[in-house]
Amino acid sequence: MSESEQLEEIEALEAILPDCFTQINTTQPFKYKINIVPNAEGCGDNHVGVDVIFIIPLDYPDNSIPEIEIEITKGLSKKQSEELTELAINTANENIGNPNVFII
């Protein structure tokens, strides 16, 4: 995927997740964070939450997957964070060749 295609994915993520998306690196390799909570619309309390950090390799998604880091922001154990990371990596590997951050 070219740099322009990676930028298109970033723009789409920003549009879909405007309150949750934070771009960290604005040049390649791109790096961004998505904050995930169960009640993102403010409908109820959130007792758990994570920040998912994606580092996008130059050859993503054609030949690689994003580097994925899960940072607990609230209410989860280290073991649960490791399980979420494993699920995210498995999902990325299943979708290699296609932009897959939103799927993850």
Secondary structure, 3 states (H helix, E strand, C coil): CCHHHHHHHHHHHHHHCCCCEEEEECCCCCEEEEEECCCCCCCCCCCCEEEEEEECCCCCCCCCCCEEEEEEEECCCHHHHHHHHHHHHHHHHHCCCCCCCCCC
